Amino acid sequence: MVECADGTLYTGITKNIKRRMIAHKQGKGAKYTKGRGPLKVVYSEEQPTRSLALKREAEIKSFDRSEKLKLVNEAR
């Protein structure tokens, strides 16, 4: 999960967080993050398969902001 400069949270999946963050910073990662930098990774977790990662991404995206922030705070 990435926090944008405007305080919003973006959730996505990747095999390589560093590479994905570089793409986001170059405006190539996702339309949502374009122009919302600087960006900061505030939460991540690994999943054993892409399928499970996509399911978990969908689950997290369905959370309201307070639930997402709870994940972030519990990980610190």
Residue pairs with C-beta under 8 A, 6 or more apart in sequence:
1 9
1 10
1 11
1 41
1 42
1 43
1 44
1 60
1 68
1 71
1 72
2 9
2 10
2 11
2 12
2 21
2 24
2 33
2 39
2 40
2 41
2 42
3 9
3 10
3 39
3 40
3 42
4 10
4 33
4 36
4 37
4 39
5 36
5 37
5 38
5 39
6 36
8 36
9 42
9 65
9 68
9 69
10 30
10 32
10 33
10 36
10 39
11 57
11 60
11 61
11 68
12 20
12 29
12 30
12 57
13 50
13 53
13 54
13 57
14 20
17 41
17 44
20 29
21 29
21 39
21 41
23 29
24 30
24 33
24 37
24 39
25 37
25 38
25 39
27 34
27 35
33 39
42 72
43 68
43 71
43 72
43 75
45 56
47 53
47 56
60 68
60 71
63 71
